[in-house]
Amino acid sequence: MNEDIKEIEEAGTVAASQEDTEALKVQKKRERRKFWSGFIIGVTGVVLVSSLFTWISFYRYNRNRAEVSSEVQLGTQNQSETVVDSLTMAKMTMIEKLIKKNYYKDVDNEKLRDGIYRGMLASLEDPYSEYYSKEDLKEVRESTEGIYYGIGAYVSLNNELNTCVISGVISGTPAEEANLQEGDIIYKVDGVDTTGMTTSEVVSLIRGEELTTVDLTLIRDGEIVEVTVERRKVESPTVKYEMMENNIGYIQITEFDDVTTDQFTEAMAVLKGQGMKGLILDLRSNGGGNLSTCIDIANQLLPKGLIVYTEDKYGKREEYTCDGKHEFDKPLVVLVNGYSASASEILTGAIKDHRVGTIMGTTTYGKGIVQQIMSLRDGTAVKVTVSKYYTPKGHFIHETGIKPDIEVEFDSEAYKKDKTDNQLEAAKEQIKRRIN
């Protein structure tokens, strides 16, 4: 019995031990669960805190980038990428804030935007590439149509002086009434110094609303001349013609505009009908214009063949040719001077290379590059130099010009005295010799 009790006691002890063991296991499981729960919560907390810290740091970093302190180094930008990146935009934002906060006058947002766009084109350091605001583009289109509101003077750029000059005066206009003269240096317009400005910028200052006035500060023969000129509607006849003595026809083209082709065609028809025996084509002070107009006129003078060809930076070549159906077969003299540029040089170069006329006067301006106006959706535009052009024989005349076959310097003193045009007189004599 004692053994039975002992067995029972031992059995109870074993049972108790098993219960303790099971309780211990349960307790350990609970402790492990608490540990891992605490561990996970702790890790999650660390991750959340770290993420919050990272987000705050990222926010501060981006905010600092937006402010663009003066210590930001820009020289590490990849030049092959666009310049309009986040860093550039941020710096522009900072500059705008600085201007609006510190500039002593109110700032016009539209002018500020235009200034940004103009600056991009100005960075090319090309006087022929520029930005056109809506108003600028309107004036350009009006001028190519031959009608605008201004003073009636042609303006050209003098590269040596880095300023604009009066290169011609239209008859019967305010410019003629104010006695503006070819060669007058345009120093200021309404008190604004024009040094370094493009021709478009100077012209936009001179033009304005009808019946208003513009004050010009000119330099003439080394002296300052102050002139106030009224703005009026100017209809620019781009072609003038007459029959001179000995049946010598005379055609002057002042610029190549949309209306020029029809005017030139009419002039040629009238002069031929009057028995023209020779022609003087006056391109003096013609600053250029539409390439298409120039090609149309060349087609009325040249034999079959190349008129001009252009090449862009990729080597793409574009040729403009003449069919030769309207070749001019009479003595021809072309008058040029230092203000004969661009399209007028294209026509002059083609006539010289094809040997269908004699070039007289002085070396031309030397503008052997072509611009294209590219319209933008908001009504503005950019004019960009897109290619070089070459004469039929492959001459690139940029910054060198076309040297005349017969050089004749203009006698300004004789012209001032009695309106004697010695270059025109020399052209007449040349035609006479050719006729005889």
TORZA-108591 format. One record per residue (C-alpha): residue in one letter; z negated, y, x. Coordinates in steps of 0.001 Angstrom, whole numbers. Example, Ala and Ser with C-alpha at 12.3 -4.5 7.8 and 13.67 -1.06 7.14 Angstrom:
BEGIN
[site 'a'; [-7800; -4500; 12300]]
[site 's'; [-7140; -1060; 13670]]
//
This chain:
BEGIN
[site 'm'; [0; 0; 0]]
[site 'n'; [-854; 2284; 2786]]
[site 'e'; [2511; 1465; 4277]]
[site 'd'; [4117; 2230; 935]]
[site 'i'; [2288; 5538; 824]]
[site 'k'; [3279; 6113; 4390]]
[site 'e'; [6908; 5385; 3520]]
[site 'i'; [6619; 7678; 535]]
[site 'e'; [5048; 10364; 2707]]
[site 'e'; [7721; 9848; 5349]]
[site 'a'; [10362; 9988; 2642]]
[site 'g'; [8809; 13182; 1331]]
[site 't'; [8711; 14564; 4830]]
[site 'v'; [12348; 13709; 5294]]
[site 'a'; [13175; 15276; 1922]]
[site 'a'; [11201; 18371; 2866]]
[site 's'; [12978; 18537; 6191]]
[site 'q'; [16328; 18237; 4448]]
[site 'e'; [15395; 21027; 2021]]
[site 'd'; [14286; 23241; 4926]]
[site 't'; [17500; 22500; 6720]]
[site 'e'; [19578; 23379; 3647]]
[site 'a'; [17572; 26602; 3144]]
[site 'l'; [18075; 27497; 6766]]
[site 'k'; [21803; 26944; 6457]]
[site 'v'; [21957; 29162; 3377]]
[site 'q'; [19968; 31872; 5148]]
[site 'k'; [22249; 31743; 8194]]
[site 'k'; [25328; 31982; 5965]]
[site 'r'; [23842; 35054; 4305]]
[site 'e'; [23061; 36591; 7678]]
[site 'r'; [26597; 35890; 8898]]
[site 'r'; [28010; 37471; 5747]]
[site 'k'; [25838; 40550; 6276]]
[site 'f'; [26918; 40721; 9922]]
[site 'w'; [30639; 40505; 9178]]
[site 's'; [30351; 42885; 6241]]
[site 'g'; [28555; 45359; 8456]]
[site 'f'; [31039; 44807; 11237]]
[site 'i'; [34028; 45339; 8931]]
[site 'i'; [32454; 48431; 7374]]
[site 'g'; [31693; 49770; 10824]]
[site 'v'; [35185; 49138; 12122]]
[site 't'; [36697; 50633; 8976]]
[site 'g'; [34509; 53666; 9381]]
[site 'v'; [35580; 54061; 12987]]
[site 'v'; [39239; 53728; 12011]]
[site 'l'; [38858; 56272; 9220]]
[site 'v'; [37060; 58725; 11456]]
[site 's'; [39606; 58211; 14215]]
[site 's'; [42462; 58663; 11733]]
[site 'l'; [40870; 61821; 10376]]
[site 'f'; [40429; 63142; 13892]]
[site 't'; [44024; 62259; 14765]]
[site 'w'; [45324; 63951; 11585]]
[site 'i'; [43300; 67077; 12330]]
[site 's'; [44573; 67098; 15918]]
[site 'f'; [48166; 66588; 14720]]
[site 'y'; [47755; 69382; 12186]]
[site 'r'; [46381; 71730; 14818]]
[site 'y'; [49189; 70755; 17204]]
[site 'n'; [51879; 71494; 14652]]
[site 'r'; [50173; 74707; 13659]]
[site 'n'; [50081; 75773; 17289]]
[site 'r'; [53759; 74912; 17636]]
[site 'a'; [54524; 77039; 14606]]
[site 'e'; [52732; 79953; 16179]]
[site 'v'; [54581; 79478; 19479]]
[site 's'; [52311; 81163; 21949]]
[site 's'; [53862; 83047; 24825]]
[site 'e'; [52888; 80224; 27154]]
[site 'v'; [55335; 77747; 25599]]
[site 'q'; [57897; 76615; 28136]]
[site 'l'; [61408; 76396; 26710]]
[site 'g'; [63258; 75366; 29838]]
[site 't'; [62796; 71655; 29206]]
[site 'q'; [65015; 71594; 26132]]
[site 'n'; [67960; 69231; 26267]]
[site 'q'; [70988; 71501; 26551]]
[site 's'; [73243; 68944; 24888]]
[site 'e'; [71259; 69126; 21675]]
[site 't'; [71415; 71832; 19033]]
[site 'v'; [69640; 75069; 19872]]
[site 'v'; [68531; 75426; 16257]]
[site 'd'; [65660; 72966; 16633]]
[site 's'; [62060; 73123; 15420]]
[site 'l'; [60889; 74921; 18553]]
[site 't'; [63560; 77614; 18219]]
[site 'm'; [62783; 78064; 14540]]
[site 'a'; [59081; 78335; 15325]]
[site 'k'; [59688; 80960; 17992]]
[site 'm'; [61929; 82938; 15660]]
[site 't'; [59162; 82818; 13055]]
[site 'm'; [56672; 84181; 15558]]
[site 'i'; [59050; 86961; 16656]]
[site 'e'; [59612; 87913; 13022]]
[site 'k'; [55828; 88117; 12491]]
[site 'l'; [55418; 90244; 15603]]
[site 'i'; [58181; 92602; 14504]]
[site 'k'; [56911; 92997; 10968]]
[site 'k'; [53334; 93483; 12125]]
[site 'n'; [53980; 95876; 15013]]
[site 'y'; [57322; 97644; 14523]]
[site 'y'; [56714; 101224; 13498]]
[site 'k'; [59281; 101194; 10666]]
[site 'd'; [59835; 98993; 7648]]
[site 'v'; [62049; 96015; 8413]]
[site 'd'; [65068; 95063; 6298]]
[site 'n'; [65163; 91268; 6009]]
[site 'e'; [68929; 91184; 5502]]
[site 'k'; [69539; 93232; 8640]]
[site 'l'; [67126; 91021; 10540]]
[site 'r'; [69070; 87938; 9511]]
[site 'd'; [72385; 89566; 10419]]
[site 'g'; [70899; 90451; 13799]]
[site 'i'; [70138; 86786; 14457]]
[site 'y'; [73698; 85747; 13630]]
[site 'r'; [75227; 88599; 15635]]
[site 'g'; [73048; 87658; 18572]]
[site 'm'; [74379; 84106; 18600]]
[site 'l'; [77948; 85351; 18884]]
[site 'a'; [76972; 88036; 21399]]
[site 's'; [75475; 85343; 23654]]
[site 'l'; [79023; 84118; 24326]]
[site 'e'; [79615; 87372; 26242]]
[site 'd'; [83054; 87511; 24643]]
[site 'p'; [83887; 90940; 23160]]
[site 'y'; [86303; 89308; 20715]]
[site 's'; [83879; 86792; 19155]]
[site 'e'; [81618; 88341; 16536]]
[site 'y'; [79795; 87895; 13253]]
[site 'y'; [81059; 89549; 10067]]
[site 's'; [78650; 90457; 7277]]
[site 'k'; [80065; 90637; 3752]]
[site 'e'; [80753; 94337; 4223]]
[site 'd'; [82337; 93781; 7637]]
[site 'l'; [84617; 91089; 6250]]
[site 'k'; [85655; 93330; 3386]]
[site 'e'; [86658; 96071; 5831]]
[site 'v'; [88616; 93617; 7974]]
[site 'r'; [90565; 92383; 4959]]
[site 'e'; [91250; 95927; 3785]]
[site 's'; [92541; 96942; 7198]]
[site 't'; [94946; 93991; 7389]]
[site 'e'; [96294; 95009; 3988]]
[site 'g'; [97103; 98433; 5424]]
[site 'i'; [94734; 100380; 3137]]
[site 'y'; [91173; 101464; 3932]]
[site 'y'; [88759; 104396; 3823]]
[site 'g'; [88444; 106069; 7181]]
[site 'i'; [89814; 108840; 9352]]
[site 'g'; [93250; 107453; 10300]]
[site 'a'; [92795; 106718; 14003]]
[site 'y'; [93390; 103533; 15954]]
[site 'v'; [90494; 102348; 18104]]
[site 's'; [90815; 100143; 21192]]
[site 'l'; [88371; 98806; 23766]]
[site 'n'; [88519; 100150; 27326]]
[site 'n'; [87147; 97340; 29494]]
[site 'e'; [86726; 99506; 32584]]
[site 'l'; [84537; 102004; 30737]]
[site 'n'; [82942; 99354; 28487]]
[site 't'; [83460; 101617; 25502]]
[site 'c'; [86037; 102338; 22789]]
[site 'v'; [88739; 104985; 22836]]
[site 'i'; [91166; 106565; 20400]]
[site 's'; [94424; 104707; 21056]]
[site 'g'; [96533; 106343; 18370]]
[site 'v'; [96479; 108790; 15460]]
[site 'i'; [98233; 108253; 12125]]
[site 's'; [100298; 111184; 10939]]
[site 'g'; [98971; 113155; 7952]]
[site 't'; [95419; 111819; 8200]]
[site 'p'; [92004; 113462; 8797]]
[site 'a'; [92167; 112313; 12424]]
[site 'e'; [95325; 114343; 12974]]
[site 'e'; [93839; 117331; 11132]]
[site 'a'; [90756; 117168; 13412]]
[site 'n'; [93066; 117090; 16452]]
[site 'l'; [91872; 113726; 17732]]
[site 'q'; [93945; 112678; 20722]]
[site 'e'; [95001; 109406; 22267]]
[site 'g'; [92672; 108622; 25157]]
[site 'd'; [89608; 110333; 23650]]
[site 'i'; [86547; 108306; 24654]]
[site 'i'; [84288; 107592; 21679]]
[site 'y'; [80858; 108284; 23150]]
[site 'k'; [78809; 108507; 19944]]
[site 'v'; [79331; 108040; 16195]]
[site 'd'; [76804; 109927; 14050]]
[site 'g'; [74575; 110108; 17109]]
[site 'v'; [74725; 106364; 17839]]
[site 'd'; [75740; 105505; 21412]]
[site 't'; [78737; 103160; 21241]]
[site 't'; [78629; 101945; 24840]]
[site 'g'; [78983; 98171; 24911]]
[site 'm'; [79942; 97897; 21228]]
[site 't'; [82965; 95913; 20065]]
[site 't'; [85884; 97645; 18376]]
[site 's'; [84825; 96184; 15014]]
[site 'e'; [81326; 97604; 15397]]
[site 'v'; [82634; 101067; 16286]]
[site 'v'; [85199; 101008; 13477]]
[site 's'; [82505; 100014; 10960]]
[site 'l'; [80477; 103055; 12028]]
[site 'i'; [83462; 105367; 11640]]
[site 'r'; [84553; 104084; 8243]]
[site 'g'; [82607; 104804; 5089]]
[site 'e'; [82777; 106070; 1547]]
[site 'e'; [85602; 108376; 557]]
[site 'l'; [85015; 112145; 984]]
[site 't'; [81993; 111659; 3261]]
[site 't'; [82084; 112860; 6866]]
[site 'v'; [81445; 111278; 10262]]
[site 'd'; [80359; 113108; 13415]]
[site 'l'; [82140; 111984; 16566]]
[site 't'; [81034; 112797; 20098]]
[site 'l'; [84091; 112396; 22303]]
[site 'i'; [84755; 112707; 26011]]
[site 'r'; [88112; 114373; 26648]]
[site 'd'; [89269; 115224; 30168]]
[site 'g'; [85685; 114947; 31398]]
[site 'e'; [84267; 117301; 28755]]
[site 'i'; [82127; 116594; 25669]]
[site 'v'; [83893; 117356; 22381]]
[site 'e'; [81992; 117344; 19069]]
[site 'v'; [84145; 116718; 15988]]
[site 't'; [83299; 116253; 12294]]
[site 'v'; [85967; 114292; 10425]]
[site 'e'; [86266; 113648; 6710]]
[site 'r'; [86795; 110098; 5478]]
[site 'r'; [89643; 109583; 3056]]
[site 'k'; [91804; 106795; 1735]]
[site 'v'; [94225; 105910; 4499]]
[site 'e'; [97428; 104048; 3866]]
[site 's'; [98493; 102914; 7286]]
[site 'p'; [102273; 102579; 7592]]
[site 't'; [102414; 99943; 10299]]
[site 'v'; [106156; 100452; 10846]]
[site 'k'; [107997; 103740; 11379]]
[site 'y'; [111716; 103971; 12011]]
[site 'e'; [114581; 106423; 12395]]
[site 'm'; [118126; 106622; 13674]]
[site 'm'; [118311; 108744; 16818]]
[site 'e'; [121304; 110319; 18523]]
[site 'n'; [124101; 108023; 19748]]
[site 'n'; [123203; 105542; 17001]]
[site 'i'; [120080; 104389; 18804]]
[site 'g'; [117643; 102848; 16391]]
[site 'y'; [113913; 103422; 16833]]
[site 'i'; [111170; 101238; 15358]]
[site 'q'; [107489; 101764; 16051]]
[site 'i'; [105002; 99016; 15141]]
[site 't'; [101421; 100248; 15272]]
[site 'e'; [99776; 96912; 14382]]
[site 'f'; [100661; 93497; 13004]]
[site 'd'; [99215; 93387; 9482]]
[site 'd'; [100082; 91480; 6317]]
[site 'v'; [102457; 94259; 5247]]
[site 't'; [104190; 94612; 8612]]
[site 't'; [106800; 91867; 8254]]
[site 'd'; [108330; 93360; 5102]]
[site 'q'; [108237; 96867; 6579]]
[site 'f'; [109950; 95696; 9776]]
[site 't'; [112577; 93734; 7842]]
[site 'e'; [113365; 96817; 5774]]
[site 'a'; [113596; 99000; 8893]]
[site 'm'; [116020; 96601; 10586]]
[site 'a'; [118191; 96379; 7469]]
[site 'v'; [118419; 100167; 7097]]
[site 'l'; [119207; 100771; 10769]]
[site 'k'; [121835; 98027; 10875]]
[site 'g'; [123383; 99496; 7744]]
[site 'q'; [123601; 102875; 9498]]
[site 'g'; [125527; 101393; 12426]]
[site 'm'; [122765; 100873; 14990]]
[site 'k'; [124175; 100224; 18503]]
[site 'g'; [120875; 99677; 20298]]
[site 'l'; [117171; 99505; 19513]]
[site 'i'; [113991; 100956; 20983]]
[site 'l'; [110983; 98902; 19872]]
[site 'd'; [107838; 100967; 20422]]
[site 'l'; [104709; 98822; 20852]]
[site 'r'; [102679; 101423; 22704]]
[site 's'; [98997; 101436; 21684]]
[site 'n'; [99590; 98472; 19381]]
[site 'g'; [96309; 96572; 19570]]
[site 'g'; [97664; 93409; 17964]]
[site 'g'; [96864; 91811; 14630]]
[site 'n'; [98055; 88715; 12817]]
[site 'l'; [99701; 86050; 14956]]
[site 's'; [101749; 84866; 11962]]
[site 't'; [103165; 88380; 11468]]
[site 'c'; [104091; 88581; 15140]]
[site 'i'; [105911; 85237; 14897]]
[site 'd'; [107822; 86399; 11803]]
[site 'i'; [109055; 89500; 13632]]
[site 'a'; [109929; 87528; 16772]]
[site 'n'; [112140; 85351; 14571]]
[site 'q'; [114224; 88450; 13784]]
[site 'l'; [114852; 89233; 17448]]
[site 'l'; [114793; 86144; 19680]]
[site 'p'; [117249; 83334; 20424]]
[site 'k'; [116409; 79730; 19583]]
[site 'g'; [113454; 78481; 21553]]
[site 'l'; [109775; 78923; 22267]]
[site 'i'; [108012; 82147; 21264]]
[site 'v'; [104496; 81339; 22461]]
[site 'y'; [102178; 78362; 22794]]
[site 't'; [98406; 78050; 22664]]
[site 'e'; [95949; 75623; 24233]]
[site 'd'; [92336; 75057; 23206]]
[site 'k'; [89500; 73741; 25390]]
[site 'y'; [90425; 70161; 24531]]
[site 'g'; [93936; 70619; 25874]]
[site 'k'; [95521; 70562; 22415]]
[site 'r'; [98769; 72502; 22523]]
[site 'e'; [100380; 74268; 19579]]
[site 'e'; [103880; 75694; 19861]]
[site 'y'; [105513; 78492; 17868]]
[site 't'; [109292; 78481; 17968]]
[site 'c'; [112266; 80529; 16816]]
[site 'd'; [115314; 79064; 15066]]
[site 'g'; [117631; 81687; 16613]]
[site 'k'; [119429; 82451; 13342]]
[site 'h'; [118684; 86189; 13538]]
[site 'e'; [118946; 86841; 17278]]
[site 'f'; [119312; 90547; 18079]]
[site 'd'; [122526; 90917; 20087]]
[site 'k'; [122454; 94620; 20953]]
[site 'p'; [120741; 96521; 23814]]
[site 'l'; [116974; 96417; 23338]]
[site 'v'; [114178; 98334; 25097]]
[site 'v'; [110497; 97624; 24433]]
[site 'l'; [108009; 100411; 25163]]
[site 'v'; [104463; 99361; 26118]]
[site 'n'; [101338; 100861; 27649]]
[site 'g'; [97776; 99943; 28602]]
[site 'y'; [96743; 99732; 24949]]
[site 's'; [99481; 97284; 23952]]
[site 'a'; [97462; 94128; 23422]]
[site 's'; [97288; 90653; 21918]]
[site 'a'; [100081; 90101; 19372]]
[site 's'; [102131; 92957; 20829]]
[site 'e'; [101888; 91236; 24229]]
[site 'i'; [103004; 87942; 22678]]
[site 'l'; [106161; 89628; 21367]]
[site 't'; [106695; 91536; 24618]]
[site 'g'; [106223; 88412; 26741]]
[site 'a'; [108683; 86424; 24654]]
[site 'i'; [111329; 89161; 24835]]
[site 'k'; [110855; 89413; 28604]]
[site 'd'; [110968; 85662; 29244]]
[site 'h'; [114099; 85220; 27106]]
[site 'r'; [115682; 88274; 28814]]
[site 'v'; [116906; 89783; 25553]]
[site 'g'; [115426; 93221; 26273]]
[site 't'; [114098; 95562; 28947]]
[site 'i'; [110359; 96246; 29081]]
[site 'm'; [109489; 99867; 29933]]
[site 'g'; [106280; 101883; 30269]]
[site 't'; [103083; 100744; 31955]]
[site 't'; [101275; 97398; 32311]]
[site 't'; [99899; 96079; 29037]]
[site 'y'; [96239; 95533; 28196]]
[site 'g'; [95961; 91847; 29073]]
[site 'k'; [94521; 89978; 26103]]
[site 'g'; [95745; 86414; 26376]]
[site 'i'; [93328; 84716; 24020]]
[site 'v'; [93433; 83931; 20305]]
[site 'q'; [90703; 84433; 17718]]
[site 'q'; [90200; 82707; 14393]]
[site 'i'; [88163; 84034; 11462]]
[site 'm'; [86100; 81259; 9892]]
[site 's'; [84652; 82048; 6462]]
[site 'l'; [81187; 80867; 5472]]
[site 'r'; [80047; 79911; 1975]]
[site 'd'; [77842; 82982; 1520]]
[site 'g'; [80764; 85393; 1870]]
[site 't'; [80209; 86150; 5568]]
[site 'a'; [82318; 84931; 8493]]
[site 'v'; [82489; 84489; 12233]]
[site 'k'; [85411; 85388; 14450]]
[site 'v'; [85606; 83068; 17428]]
[site 't'; [87965; 82895; 20392]]
[site 'v'; [89518; 79448; 19984]]
[site 's'; [92349; 79210; 22500]]
[site 'k'; [94448; 80760; 25254]]
[site 'y'; [98085; 81648; 24743]]
[site 'y'; [100993; 81437; 27160]]
[site 't'; [104398; 83097; 27213]]
[site 'p'; [107490; 80842; 26908]]
[site 'k'; [107615; 80466; 30706]]
[site 'g'; [103942; 79556; 30884]]
[site 'h'; [102458; 82880; 31993]]
[site 'f'; [98772; 83407; 31124]]
[site 'i'; [98410; 87183; 30930]]
[site 'h'; [94697; 87502; 30118]]
[site 'e'; [93057; 90345; 32066]]
[site 't'; [96290; 90933; 34010]]
[site 'g'; [98710; 92097; 31330]]
[site 'i'; [102507; 92196; 31390]]
[site 'k'; [104116; 94332; 34049]]
[site 'p'; [107153; 96253; 32722]]
[site 'd'; [110620; 95769; 34154]]
[site 'i'; [110842; 99533; 34598]]
[site 'e'; [107570; 101388; 35099]]
[site 'v'; [107349; 104852; 33560]]
[site 'e'; [103999; 106683; 33506]]
[site 'f'; [103351; 108794; 30420]]
[site 'd'; [103388; 112550; 31082]]
[site 's'; [100507; 113740; 28912]]
[site 'e'; [100823; 117347; 30067]]
[site 'a'; [104442; 117544; 28941]]
[site 'y'; [103502; 116030; 25612]]
[site 'k'; [100681; 118527; 25073]]
[site 'k'; [102983; 121361; 25990]]
[site 'd'; [105951; 120699; 23715]]
[site 'k'; [105602; 117131; 22390]]
[site 't'; [108036; 115786; 24983]]
[site 'd'; [107700; 112002; 25193]]
[site 'n'; [109052; 111175; 28654]]
[site 'q'; [108740; 107405; 28132]]
[site 'l'; [110800; 107565; 24943]]
[site 'e'; [113399; 109733; 26690]]
[site 'a'; [113650; 107193; 29522]]
[site 'a'; [114152; 104426; 26955]]
[site 'k'; [116985; 106382; 25341]]
[site 'e'; [118731; 106748; 28695]]
[site 'q'; [118379; 103025; 29339]]
[site 'i'; [119936; 102197; 25960]]
[site 'k'; [122797; 104631; 26576]]
[site 'r'; [123632; 102967; 29890]]
[site 'r'; [123539; 99543; 28235]]
[site 'i'; [125826; 100716; 25389]]
[site 'n'; [128323; 102262; 27786]]
//
